[in-house]
Each structure stands twice: as C-alpha cells, then as structure tokens.
Amino acid sequence: MRKDESTTGTAEEPGFRHGVYRKSELAMLYFPYAGKKQAMANLNRWIRRCDGLHEALSHADGLKTRRFFLRPEVELIVKFLGEP
C-alpha cells in the first residue's frame, strides 16, 4: 500500500491543507516562482487590497509580530483569496 492510500485502498485527494503556516511558506504557495521576500511582499499587497480580509486580519492578536498564520487566519485568507 502506498503511503498516500488509506486503509480502504483509495488515494487521498492531494491539495491544500488548512493549518498553521509560516508566513513565508504560505506566501510561497501563492507565488511559487517568486523569491521568499517577493512572495511575502505580494501576499501582503493582496491582503491589504482585499478590504474584507484586511479588516478581518486586523483583529488578530500579535499578527504583525508573529512569523506564522494560525489556522483561522489561513482559513480567512483562503476564503477571500482562494486556495494557493
């Protein structure tokens, strides 16, 4: 049995998993051909330009100083921007 198969023998759907992501890691998923700094700048620009997302994330405690997005924040980002 392959590693990605469950006990029923069917392969799991590959795709994006909601969870905790380093900011740079999530940015690189959205912008895979950009360097880390450029990917972060691009994601930050998208977040600032999406008023609803920017407003929702502005209420997150310590987001500016953290190096990661929590699962609820990732879910908001995916809700507004779509899956990477």
PyMOL Python script that loads the backbone (N, CA, C, O; Angstrom):
from pymol import cmd

cmd.read_pdbstr("""\
ATOM      1  N   MET A   1       0.851  -1.178   0.000  1.00  0.00           N
ATOM      2  CA  MET A   1       0.000   0.000   0.000  1.00  0.00           C
ATOM      3  C   MET A   1       0.893   1.237   0.000  1.00  0.00           C
ATOM      4  O   MET A   1       1.855   1.333   0.762  1.00  0.00           O
ATOM      5  N   ARG A   2       0.552   2.172  -0.868  1.00  0.00           N
ATOM      6  CA  ARG A   2       1.300   3.427  -0.916  1.00  0.00           C
ATOM      7  C   ARG A   2       1.022   4.257   0.322  1.00  0.00           C
ATOM      8  O   ARG A   2       0.005   4.083   0.992  1.00  0.00           O
ATOM      9  N   LYS A   3       1.933   5.149   0.609  1.00  0.00           N
ATOM     10  CA  LYS A   3       1.821   5.995   1.807  1.00  0.00           C
ATOM     11  C   LYS A   3       0.590   6.897   1.760  1.00  0.00           C
ATOM     12  O   LYS A   3       0.025   7.207   2.809  1.00  0.00           O
ATOM     13  N   ASP A   4       0.155   7.334   0.558  1.00  0.00           N
ATOM     14  CA  ASP A   4      -0.978   8.246   0.465  1.00  0.00           C
ATOM     15  C   ASP A   4      -2.320   7.536   0.334  1.00  0.00           C
ATOM     16  O   ASP A   4      -3.337   8.176   0.063  1.00  0.00           O
ATOM     17  N   GLU A   5      -2.330   6.230   0.524  1.00  0.00           N
ATOM     18  CA  GLU A   5      -3.580   5.485   0.449  1.00  0.00           C
ATOM     19  C   GLU A   5      -4.095   5.199   1.856  1.00  0.00           C
ATOM     20  O   GLU A   5      -3.321   4.923   2.772  1.00  0.00           O
ATOM     21  N   SER A   6      -5.398   5.268   2.008  1.00  0.00           N
ATOM     22  CA  SER A   6      -5.996   4.936   3.309  1.00  0.00           C
ATOM     23  C   SER A   6      -6.184   3.430   3.381  1.00  0.00           C
ATOM     24  O   SER A   6      -5.811   2.708   2.456  1.00  0.00           O
ATOM     25  N   THR A   7      -6.757   2.957   4.470  1.00  0.00           N
ATOM     26  CA  THR A   7      -6.961   1.526   4.640  1.00  0.00           C
ATOM     27  C   THR A   7      -7.980   0.969   3.663  1.00  0.00           C
ATOM     28  O   THR A   7      -8.017  -0.244   3.452  1.00  0.00           O
ATOM     29  N   THR A   8      -8.809   1.813   3.057  1.00  0.00           N
ATOM     30  CA  THR A   8      -9.777   1.351   2.068  1.00  0.00           C
ATOM     31  C   THR A   8      -9.142   1.191   0.698  1.00  0.00           C
ATOM     32  O   THR A   8      -9.761   0.639  -0.213  1.00  0.00           O
ATOM     33  N   GLY A   9      -7.914   1.667   0.543  1.00  0.00           N
ATOM     34  CA  GLY A   9      -7.213   1.496  -0.716  1.00  0.00           C
ATOM     35  C   GLY A   9      -7.374   2.648  -1.681  1.00  0.00           C
ATOM     36  O   GLY A   9      -6.814   2.602  -2.777  1.00  0.00           O
ATOM     37  N   THR A  10      -8.113   3.674  -1.319  1.00  0.00           N
ATOM     38  CA  THR A  10      -8.262   4.817  -2.214  1.00  0.00           C
ATOM     39  C   THR A  10      -7.228   5.865  -1.880  1.00  0.00           C
ATOM     40  O   THR A  10      -6.895   6.071  -0.713  1.00  0.00           O
ATOM     41  N   ALA A  11      -6.726   6.520  -2.891  1.00  0.00           N
ATOM     42  CA  ALA A  11      -5.733   7.565  -2.674  1.00  0.00           C
ATOM     43  C   ALA A  11      -6.412   8.812  -2.124  1.00  0.00           C
ATOM     44  O   ALA A  11      -7.517   9.159  -2.539  1.00  0.00           O
ATOM     45  N   GLU A  12      -5.750   9.480  -1.192  1.00  0.00           N
ATOM     46  CA  GLU A  12      -6.282  10.731  -0.653  1.00  0.00           C
ATOM     47  C   GLU A  12      -6.178  11.814  -1.710  1.00  0.00           C
ATOM     48  O   GLU A  12      -5.270  11.801  -2.541  1.00  0.00           O
ATOM     49  N   GLU A  13      -7.105  12.741  -1.672  1.00  0.00           N
ATOM     50  CA  GLU A  13      -7.068  13.866  -2.592  1.00  0.00           C
ATOM     51  C   GLU A  13      -5.905  14.780  -2.226  1.00  0.00           C
ATOM     52  O   GLU A  13      -5.841  15.291  -1.107  1.00  0.00           O
ATOM     53  N   PRO A  14      -4.995  14.984  -3.156  1.00  0.00           N
ATOM     54  CA  PRO A  14      -3.936  15.945  -2.852  1.00  0.00           C
ATOM     55  C   PRO A  14      -4.512  17.349  -2.878  1.00  0.00           C
ATOM     56  O   PRO A  14      -5.452  17.621  -3.625  1.00  0.00           O
ATOM     57  N   GLY A  15      -3.972  18.221  -2.090  1.00  0.00           N
ATOM     58  CA  GLY A  15      -4.488  19.576  -2.092  1.00  0.00           C
ATOM     59  C   GLY A  15      -4.008  20.350  -0.899  1.00  0.00           C
ATOM     60  O   GLY A  15      -3.163  19.898  -0.126  1.00  0.00           O
ATOM     61  N   PHE A  16      -4.561  21.513  -0.772  1.00  0.00           N
ATOM     62  CA  PHE A  16      -4.169  22.432   0.280  1.00  0.00           C
ATOM     63  C   PHE A  16      -4.786  22.006   1.601  1.00  0.00           C
ATOM     64  O   PHE A  16      -5.975  21.696   1.666  1.00  0.00           O
ATOM     65  N   ARG A  17      -3.982  21.991   2.647  1.00  0.00           N
ATOM     66  CA  ARG A  17      -4.482  21.660   3.987  1.00  0.00           C
ATOM     67  C   ARG A  17      -4.520  22.921   4.834  1.00  0.00           C
ATOM     68  O   ARG A  17      -3.550  23.676   4.883  1.00  0.00           O
ATOM     69  N   HIS A  18      -5.633  23.140   5.494  1.00  0.00           N
ATOM     70  CA  HIS A  18      -5.768  24.279   6.398  1.00  0.00           C
ATOM     71  C   HIS A  18      -5.031  23.935   7.681  1.00  0.00           C
ATOM     72  O   HIS A  18      -5.234  22.862   8.249  1.00  0.00           O
ATOM     73  N   GLY A  19      -4.193  24.825   8.132  1.00  0.00           N
ATOM     74  CA  GLY A  19      -3.433  24.613   9.352  1.00  0.00           C
ATOM     75  C   GLY A  19      -2.564  25.826   9.623  1.00  0.00           C
ATOM     76  O   GLY A  19      -2.771  26.890   9.039  1.00  0.00           O
ATOM     77  N   VAL A  20      -1.601  25.667  10.499  1.00  0.00           N
ATOM     78  CA  VAL A  20      -0.666  26.733  10.813  1.00  0.00           C
ATOM     79  C   VAL A  20       0.427  26.739   9.754  1.00  0.00           C
ATOM     80  O   VAL A  20       1.012  25.701   9.447  1.00  0.00           O
ATOM     81  N   TYR A  21       0.695  27.911   9.200  1.00  0.00           N
ATOM     82  CA  TYR A  21       1.738  28.061   8.182  1.00  0.00           C
ATOM     83  C   TYR A  21       2.643  29.224   8.554  1.00  0.00           C
ATOM     84  O   TYR A  21       2.174  30.251   9.044  1.00  0.00           O
ATOM     85  N   ARG A  22       3.941  29.060   8.319  1.00  0.00           N
ATOM     86  CA  ARG A  22       4.834  30.206   8.390  1.00  0.00           C
ATOM     87  C   ARG A  22       4.369  31.168   7.306  1.00  0.00           C
ATOM     88  O   ARG A  22       3.924  30.740   6.241  1.00  0.00           O
ATOM     89  N   LYS A  23       4.471  32.452   7.570  1.00  0.00           N
ATOM     90  CA  LYS A  23       4.022  33.445   6.583  1.00  0.00           C
ATOM     91  C   LYS A  23       4.743  33.252   5.262  1.00  0.00           C
ATOM     92  O   LYS A  23       4.125  33.314   4.199  1.00  0.00           O
ATOM     93  N   SER A  24       6.037  33.020   5.324  1.00  0.00           N
ATOM     94  CA  SER A  24       6.809  32.833   4.093  1.00  0.00           C
ATOM     95  C   SER A  24       6.388  31.570   3.358  1.00  0.00           C
ATOM     96  O   SER A  24       6.368  31.548   2.127  1.00  0.00           O
ATOM     97  N   GLU A  25       6.053  30.522   4.092  1.00  0.00           N
ATOM     98  CA  GLU A  25       5.622  29.266   3.484  1.00  0.00           C
ATOM     99  C   GLU A  25       4.305  29.455   2.728  1.00  0.00           C
ATOM    100  O   GLU A  25       4.163  28.992   1.596  1.00  0.00           O
ATOM    101  N   LEU A  26       3.349  30.132   3.356  1.00  0.00           N
ATOM    102  CA  LEU A  26       2.070  30.371   2.700  1.00  0.00           C
ATOM    103  C   LEU A  26       2.253  31.284   1.491  1.00  0.00           C
ATOM    104  O   LEU A  26       1.649  31.058   0.443  1.00  0.00           O
ATOM    105  N   ALA A  27       3.081  32.309   1.636  1.00  0.00           N
ATOM    106  CA  ALA A  27       3.350  33.220   0.519  1.00  0.00           C
ATOM    107  C   ALA A  27       3.959  32.467  -0.664  1.00  0.00           C
ATOM    108  O   ALA A  27       3.608  32.731  -1.814  1.00  0.00           O
ATOM    109  N   MET A  28       4.860  31.542  -0.388  1.00  0.00           N
ATOM    110  CA  MET A  28       5.495  30.766  -1.461  1.00  0.00           C
ATOM    111  C   MET A  28       4.500  29.824  -2.126  1.00  0.00           C
ATOM    112  O   MET A  28       4.675  29.479  -3.295  1.00  0.00           O
ATOM    113  N   LEU A  29       3.460  29.400  -1.410  1.00  0.00           N
ATOM    114  CA  LEU A  29       2.424  28.574  -2.038  1.00  0.00           C
ATOM    115  C   LEU A  29       1.609  29.408  -3.033  1.00  0.00           C
ATOM    116  O   LEU A  29       1.220  28.911  -4.090  1.00  0.00           O
ATOM    117  N   TYR A  30       1.355  30.669  -2.693  1.00  0.00           N
ATOM    118  CA  TYR A  30       0.618  31.549  -3.593  1.00  0.00           C
ATOM    119  C   TYR A  30       1.491  32.048  -4.742  1.00  0.00           C
ATOM    120  O   TYR A  30       0.994  32.270  -5.846  1.00  0.00           O
ATOM    121  N   PHE A  31       2.769  32.224  -4.494  1.00  0.00           N
ATOM    122  CA  PHE A  31       3.692  32.756  -5.504  1.00  0.00           C
ATOM    123  C   PHE A  31       4.918  31.846  -5.610  1.00  0.00           C
ATOM    124  O   PHE A  31       6.006  32.227  -5.178  1.00  0.00           O
ATOM    125  N   PRO A  32       4.754  30.650  -6.180  1.00  0.00           N
ATOM    126  CA  PRO A  32       5.843  29.666  -6.173  1.00  0.00           C
ATOM    127  C   PRO A  32       7.067  30.065  -6.998  1.00  0.00           C
ATOM    128  O   PRO A  32       8.156  29.546  -6.755  1.00  0.00           O
ATOM    129  N   TYR A  33       6.921  30.956  -7.948  1.00  0.00           N
ATOM    130  CA  TYR A  33       8.058  31.320  -8.798  1.00  0.00           C
ATOM    131  C   TYR A  33       8.752  32.591  -8.331  1.00  0.00           C
ATOM    132  O   TYR A  33       9.703  33.048  -8.965  1.00  0.00           O
ATOM    133  N   ALA A  34       8.289  33.158  -7.241  1.00  0.00           N
ATOM    134  CA  ALA A  34       8.920  34.359  -6.686  1.00  0.00           C
ATOM    135  C   ALA A  34       9.892  33.942  -5.585  1.00  0.00           C
ATOM    136  O   ALA A  34       9.764  32.860  -5.013  1.00  0.00           O
ATOM    137  N   GLY A  35      10.839  34.785  -5.299  1.00  0.00           N
ATOM    138  CA  GLY A  35      11.704  34.558  -4.146  1.00  0.00           C
ATOM    139  C   GLY A  35      10.905  34.766  -2.870  1.00  0.00           C
ATOM    140  O   GLY A  35       9.786  35.278  -2.905  1.00  0.00           O
ATOM    141  N   LYS A  36      11.481  34.370  -1.749  1.00  0.00           N
ATOM    142  CA  LYS A  36      10.759  34.445  -0.482  1.00  0.00           C
ATOM    143  C   LYS A  36      10.317  35.874  -0.151  1.00  0.00           C
ATOM    144  O   LYS A  36       9.164  36.094   0.218  1.00  0.00           O
ATOM    145  N   LYS A  37      11.218  36.834  -0.278  1.00  0.00           N
ATOM    146  CA  LYS A  37      10.878  38.222   0.057  1.00  0.00           C
ATOM    147  C   LYS A  37       9.810  38.774  -0.878  1.00  0.00           C
ATOM    148  O   LYS A  37       8.882  39.451  -0.436  1.00  0.00           O
ATOM    149  N   GLN A  38       9.939  38.485  -2.168  1.00  0.00           N
ATOM    150  CA  GLN A  38       8.955  38.984  -3.135  1.00  0.00           C
ATOM    151  C   GLN A  38       7.601  38.312  -2.930  1.00  0.00           C
ATOM    152  O   GLN A  38       6.564  38.965  -3.051  1.00  0.00           O
ATOM    153  N   ALA A  39       7.599  37.028  -2.625  1.00  0.00           N
ATOM    154  CA  ALA A  39       6.345  36.317  -2.356  1.00  0.00           C
ATOM    155  C   ALA A  39       5.638  36.917  -1.144  1.00  0.00           C
ATOM    156  O   ALA A  39       4.421  37.098  -1.155  1.00  0.00           O
ATOM    157  N   MET A  40       6.411  37.226  -0.093  1.00  0.00           N
ATOM    158  CA  MET A  40       5.829  37.847   1.098  1.00  0.00           C
ATOM    159  C   MET A  40       5.258  39.222   0.761  1.00  0.00           C
ATOM    160  O   MET A  40       4.158  39.558   1.199  1.00  0.00           O
ATOM    161  N   ALA A  41       5.987  40.009  -0.003  1.00  0.00           N
ATOM    162  CA  ALA A  41       5.507  41.342  -0.388  1.00  0.00           C
ATOM    163  C   ALA A  41       4.227  41.225  -1.211  1.00  0.00           C
ATOM    164  O   ALA A  41       3.288  41.995  -1.010  1.00  0.00           O
ATOM    165  N   ASN A  42       4.186  40.272  -2.129  1.00  0.00           N
ATOM    166  CA  ASN A  42       2.997  40.080  -2.965  1.00  0.00           C
ATOM    167  C   ASN A  42       1.789  39.669  -2.128  1.00  0.00           C
ATOM    168  O   ASN A  42       0.698  40.208  -2.311  1.00  0.00           O
ATOM    169  N   LEU A  43       1.975  38.716  -1.208  1.00  0.00           N
ATOM    170  CA  LEU A  43       0.862  38.278  -0.370  1.00  0.00           C
ATOM    171  C   LEU A  43       0.378  39.423   0.517  1.00  0.00           C
ATOM    172  O   LEU A  43      -0.826  39.627   0.670  1.00  0.00           O
ATOM    173  N   ASN A  44       1.307  40.164   1.094  1.00  0.00           N
ATOM    174  CA  ASN A  44       0.915  41.313   1.923  1.00  0.00           C
ATOM    175  C   ASN A  44       0.135  42.339   1.105  1.00  0.00           C
ATOM    176  O   ASN A  44      -0.831  42.922   1.599  1.00  0.00           O
ATOM    177  N   ARG A  45       0.545  42.561  -0.131  1.00  0.00           N
ATOM    178  CA  ARG A  45      -0.173  43.502  -1.002  1.00  0.00           C
ATOM    179  C   ARG A  45      -1.580  42.994  -1.281  1.00  0.00           C
ATOM    180  O   ARG A  45      -2.535  43.770  -1.232  1.00  0.00           O
ATOM    181  N   TRP A  46      -1.725  41.711  -1.571  1.00  0.00           N
ATOM    182  CA  TRP A  46      -3.055  41.144  -1.816  1.00  0.00           C
ATOM    183  C   TRP A  46      -3.941  41.309  -0.593  1.00  0.00           C
ATOM    184  O   TRP A  46      -5.113  41.665  -0.713  1.00  0.00           O
ATOM    185  N   ILE A  47      -3.385  41.051   0.584  1.00  0.00           N
ATOM    186  CA  ILE A  47      -4.158  41.163   1.821  1.00  0.00           C
ATOM    187  C   ILE A  47      -4.599  42.607   2.045  1.00  0.00           C
ATOM    188  O   ILE A  47      -5.752  42.851   2.399  1.00  0.00           O
ATOM    189  N   ARG A  48      -3.698  43.560   1.845  1.00  0.00           N
ATOM    190  CA  ARG A  48      -4.051  44.974   2.040  1.00  0.00           C
ATOM    191  C   ARG A  48      -5.112  45.438   1.047  1.00  0.00           C
ATOM    192  O   ARG A  48      -5.962  46.257   1.394  1.00  0.00           O
ATOM    193  N   ARG A  49      -5.075  44.932  -0.165  1.00  0.00           N
ATOM    194  CA  ARG A  49      -6.026  45.359  -1.200  1.00  0.00           C
ATOM    195  C   ARG A  49      -7.401  44.711  -1.068  1.00  0.00           C
ATOM    196  O   ARG A  49      -8.370  45.188  -1.659  1.00  0.00           O
ATOM    197  N   CYS A  50      -7.491  43.641  -0.307  1.00  0.00           N
ATOM    198  CA  CYS A  50      -8.769  42.960  -0.089  1.00  0.00           C
ATOM    199  C   CYS A  50      -9.332  43.480   1.233  1.00  0.00           C
ATOM    200  O   CYS A  50      -8.974  42.997   2.307  1.00  0.00           O
ATOM    201  N   ASP A  51     -10.221  44.475   1.136  1.00  0.00           N
ATOM    202  CA  ASP A  51     -10.711  45.176   2.326  1.00  0.00           C
ATOM    203  C   ASP A  51     -11.286  44.246   3.389  1.00  0.00           C
ATOM    204  O   ASP A  51     -10.968  44.391   4.570  1.00  0.00           O
ATOM    205  N   GLY A  52     -12.119  43.302   2.993  1.00  0.00           N
ATOM    206  CA  GLY A  52     -12.732  42.393   3.960  1.00  0.00           C
ATOM    207  C   GLY A  52     -11.703  41.535   4.678  1.00  0.00           C
ATOM    208  O   GLY A  52     -11.791  41.330   5.888  1.00  0.00           O
ATOM    209  N   LEU A  53     -10.738  41.041   3.935  1.00  0.00           N
ATOM    210  CA  LEU A  53      -9.683  40.221   4.524  1.00  0.00           C
ATOM    211  C   LEU A  53      -8.790  41.058   5.427  1.00  0.00           C
ATOM    212  O   LEU A  53      -8.458  40.641   6.537  1.00  0.00           O
ATOM    213  N   HIS A  54      -8.404  42.226   4.959  1.00  0.00           N
ATOM    214  CA  HIS A  54      -7.550  43.114   5.755  1.00  0.00           C
ATOM    215  C   HIS A  54      -8.236  43.472   7.068  1.00  0.00           C
ATOM    216  O   HIS A  54      -7.604  43.471   8.124  1.00  0.00           O
ATOM    217  N   GLU A  55      -9.505  43.772   7.002  1.00  0.00           N
ATOM    218  CA  GLU A  55     -10.270  44.115   8.206  1.00  0.00           C
ATOM    219  C   GLU A  55     -10.335  42.921   9.159  1.00  0.00           C
ATOM    220  O   GLU A  55     -10.131  43.081  10.362  1.00  0.00           O
ATOM    221  N   ALA A  56     -10.613  41.741   8.638  1.00  0.00           N
ATOM    222  CA  ALA A  56     -10.717  40.552   9.488  1.00  0.00           C
ATOM    223  C   ALA A  56      -9.384  40.213  10.139  1.00  0.00           C
ATOM    224  O   ALA A  56      -9.350  39.840  11.311  1.00  0.00           O
ATOM    225  N   LEU A  57      -8.290  40.337   9.402  1.00  0.00           N
ATOM    226  CA  LEU A  57      -6.976  40.008   9.955  1.00  0.00           C
ATOM    227  C   LEU A  57      -6.459  41.086  10.901  1.00  0.00           C
ATOM    228  O   LEU A  57      -5.599  40.814  11.739  1.00  0.00           O
ATOM    229  N   SER A  58      -6.974  42.304  10.776  1.00  0.00           N
ATOM    230  CA  SER A  58      -6.501  43.380  11.643  1.00  0.00           C
ATOM    231  C   SER A  58      -6.895  43.157  13.102  1.00  0.00           C
ATOM    232  O   SER A  58      -6.328  43.783  13.999  1.00  0.00           O
ATOM    233  N   HIS A  59      -7.853  42.278  13.343  1.00  0.00           N
ATOM    234  CA  HIS A  59      -8.288  41.988  14.710  1.00  0.00           C
ATOM    235  C   HIS A  59      -7.505  40.841  15.341  1.00  0.00           C
ATOM    236  O   HIS A  59      -7.710  40.530  16.514  1.00  0.00           O
ATOM    237  N   ALA A  60      -6.616  40.212  14.586  1.00  0.00           N
ATOM    238  CA  ALA A  60      -5.829  39.096  15.109  1.00  0.00           C
ATOM    239  C   ALA A  60      -4.745  39.614  16.049  1.00  0.00           C
ATOM    240  O   ALA A  60      -4.015  40.546  15.712  1.00  0.00           O
ATOM    241  N   ASP A  61      -4.649  39.013  17.210  1.00  0.00           N
ATOM    242  CA  ASP A  61      -3.659  39.436  18.210  1.00  0.00           C
ATOM    243  C   ASP A  61      -2.250  39.071  17.772  1.00  0.00           C
ATOM    244  O   ASP A  61      -1.972  37.916  17.451  1.00  0.00           O
ATOM    245  N   GLY A  62      -1.367  40.056  17.760  1.00  0.00           N
ATOM    246  CA  GLY A  62       0.048  39.822  17.506  1.00  0.00           C
ATOM    247  C   GLY A  62       0.411  39.409  16.101  1.00  0.00           C
ATOM    248  O   GLY A  62       1.528  38.945  15.874  1.00  0.00           O
ATOM    249  N   LEU A  63      -0.490  39.561  15.148  1.00  0.00           N
ATOM    250  CA  LEU A  63      -0.216  39.088  13.792  1.00  0.00           C
ATOM    251  C   LEU A  63       0.990  39.777  13.168  1.00  0.00           C
ATOM    252  O   LEU A  63       1.754  39.148  12.437  1.00  0.00           O
ATOM    253  N   LYS A  64       1.165  41.054  13.449  1.00  0.00           N
ATOM    254  CA  LYS A  64       2.287  41.786  12.845  1.00  0.00           C
ATOM    255  C   LYS A  64       3.638  41.285  13.336  1.00  0.00           C
ATOM    256  O   LYS A  64       4.619  41.329  12.593  1.00  0.00           O
ATOM    257  N   THR A  65       3.701  40.816  14.557  1.00  0.00           N
ATOM    258  CA  THR A  65       4.986  40.377  15.100  1.00  0.00           C
ATOM    259  C   THR A  65       5.215  38.876  14.976  1.00  0.00           C
ATOM    260  O   THR A  65       6.344  38.410  15.134  1.00  0.00           O
ATOM    261  N   ARG A  66       4.166  38.116  14.698  1.00  0.00           N
ATOM    262  CA  ARG A  66       4.298  36.668  14.544  1.00  0.00           C
ATOM    263  C   ARG A  66       4.898  36.318  13.194  1.00  0.00           C
ATOM    264  O   ARG A  66       4.780  37.082  12.236  1.00  0.00           O
ATOM    265  N   ARG A  67       5.535  35.171  13.125  1.00  0.00           N
ATOM    266  CA  ARG A  67       6.107  34.688  11.862  1.00  0.00           C
ATOM    267  C   ARG A  67       5.221  33.639  11.208  1.00  0.00           C
ATOM    268  O   ARG A  67       5.623  33.007  10.230  1.00  0.00           O
ATOM    269  N   PHE A  68       4.025  33.452  11.738  1.00  0.00           N
ATOM    270  CA  PHE A  68       3.141  32.425  11.210  1.00  0.00           C
ATOM    271  C   PHE A  68       1.692  32.883  11.246  1.00  0.00           C
ATOM    272  O   PHE A  68       1.322  33.789  11.993  1.00  0.00           O
ATOM    273  N   PHE A  69       0.879  32.226  10.413  1.00  0.00           N
ATOM    274  CA  PHE A  69      -0.572  32.420  10.416  1.00  0.00           C
ATOM    275  C   PHE A  69      -1.191  31.236  11.137  1.00  0.00           C
ATOM    276  O   PHE A  69      -0.831  30.090  10.866  1.00  0.00           O
ATOM    277  N   LEU A  70      -2.115  31.496  12.048  1.00  0.00           N
ATOM    278  CA  LEU A  70      -2.861  30.437  12.710  1.00  0.00           C
ATOM    279  C   LEU A  70      -3.913  29.879  11.764  1.00  0.00           C
ATOM    280  O   LEU A  70      -4.240  30.503  10.755  1.00  0.00           O
ATOM    281  N   ARG A  71      -4.436  28.719  12.086  1.00  0.00           N
ATOM    282  CA  ARG A  71      -5.421  28.065  11.218  1.00  0.00           C
ATOM    283  C   ARG A  71      -6.614  28.972  10.870  1.00  0.00           C
ATOM    284  O   ARG A  71      -6.987  29.045   9.699  1.00  0.00           O
ATOM    285  N   PRO A  72      -7.230  29.669  11.853  1.00  0.00           N
ATOM    286  CA  PRO A  72      -8.360  30.538  11.490  1.00  0.00           C
ATOM    287  C   PRO A  72      -7.961  31.650  10.517  1.00  0.00           C
ATOM    288  O   PRO A  72      -8.757  32.051   9.668  1.00  0.00           O
ATOM    289  N   GLU A  73      -6.737  32.143  10.644  1.00  0.00           N
ATOM    290  CA  GLU A  73      -6.258  33.183   9.729  1.00  0.00           C
ATOM    291  C   GLU A  73      -6.039  32.616   8.332  1.00  0.00           C
ATOM    292  O   GLU A  73      -6.357  33.262   7.334  1.00  0.00           O
ATOM    293  N   VAL A  74      -5.492  31.403   8.270  1.00  0.00           N
ATOM    294  CA  VAL A  74      -5.302  30.739   6.973  1.00  0.00           C
ATOM    295  C   VAL A  74      -6.659  30.498   6.324  1.00  0.00           C
ATOM    296  O   VAL A  74      -6.813  30.693   5.118  1.00  0.00           O
ATOM    297  N   GLU A  75      -7.641  30.077   7.113  1.00  0.00           N
ATOM    298  CA  GLU A  75      -8.982  29.850   6.571  1.00  0.00           C
ATOM    299  C   GLU A  75      -9.578  31.141   6.009  1.00  0.00           C
ATOM    300  O   GLU A  75     -10.239  31.113   4.971  1.00  0.00           O
ATOM    301  N   LEU A  76      -9.352  32.270   6.684  1.00  0.00           N
ATOM    302  CA  LEU A  76      -9.824  33.562   6.172  1.00  0.00           C
ATOM    303  C   LEU A  76      -9.131  33.909   4.859  1.00  0.00           C
ATOM    304  O   LEU A  76      -9.778  34.336   3.903  1.00  0.00           O
ATOM    305  N   ILE A  77      -7.824  33.725   4.820  1.00  0.00           N
ATOM    306  CA  ILE A  77      -7.062  34.033   3.609  1.00  0.00           C
ATOM    307  C   ILE A  77      -7.573  33.202   2.443  1.00  0.00           C
ATOM    308  O   ILE A  77      -7.767  33.727   1.347  1.00  0.00           O
ATOM    309  N   VAL A  78      -7.794  31.908   2.668  1.00  0.00           N
ATOM    310  CA  VAL A  78      -8.282  31.030   1.603  1.00  0.00           C
ATOM    311  C   VAL A  78      -9.704  31.414   1.207  1.00  0.00           C
ATOM    312  O   VAL A  78     -10.057  31.341   0.030  1.00  0.00           O
ATOM    313  N   LYS A  79     -10.518  31.820   2.168  1.00  0.00           N
ATOM    314  CA  LYS A  79     -11.897  32.221   1.880  1.00  0.00           C
ATOM    315  C   LYS A  79     -11.909  33.431   0.934  1.00  0.00           C
ATOM    316  O   LYS A  79     -12.699  33.472  -0.009  1.00  0.00           O
ATOM    317  N   PHE A  80     -11.035  34.410   1.185  1.00  0.00           N
ATOM    318  CA  PHE A  80     -11.036  35.619   0.383  1.00  0.00           C
ATOM    319  C   PHE A  80     -10.182  35.507  -0.888  1.00  0.00           C
ATOM    320  O   PHE A  80     -10.544  36.072  -1.920  1.00  0.00           O
ATOM    321  N   LEU A  81      -9.073  34.797  -0.828  1.00  0.00           N
ATOM    322  CA  LEU A  81      -8.156  34.743  -1.967  1.00  0.00           C
ATOM    323  C   LEU A  81      -8.216  33.448  -2.757  1.00  0.00           C
ATOM    324  O   LEU A  81      -7.674  33.361  -3.858  1.00  0.00           O
ATOM    325  N   GLY A  82      -8.866  32.453  -2.203  1.00  0.00           N
ATOM    326  CA  GLY A  82      -8.900  31.150  -2.843  1.00  0.00           C
ATOM    327  C   GLY A  82      -7.700  30.316  -2.425  1.00  0.00           C
ATOM    328  O   GLY A  82      -6.771  30.832  -1.803  1.00  0.00           O
ATOM    329  N   GLU A  83      -7.711  29.028  -2.760  1.00  0.00           N
ATOM    330  CA  GLU A  83      -6.595  28.165  -2.412  1.00  0.00           C
ATOM    331  C   GLU A  83      -5.380  28.504  -3.254  1.00  0.00           C
ATOM    332  O   GLU A  83      -5.509  28.892  -4.415  1.00  0.00           O
ATOM    333  N   PRO A  84      -4.200  28.358  -2.668  1.00  0.00           N
ATOM    334  CA  PRO A  84      -2.979  28.635  -3.448  1.00  0.00           C
ATOM    335  C   PRO A  84      -2.774  27.569  -4.529  1.00  0.00           C
ATOM    336  O   PRO A  84      -1.802  27.634  -5.283  1.00  0.00           O
TER     337      PRO A  84
END
""", "prot")
cmd.dss("prot")
cmd.show_as("cartoon", "prot")
cmd.util.cbc("prot")
cmd.orient("prot")
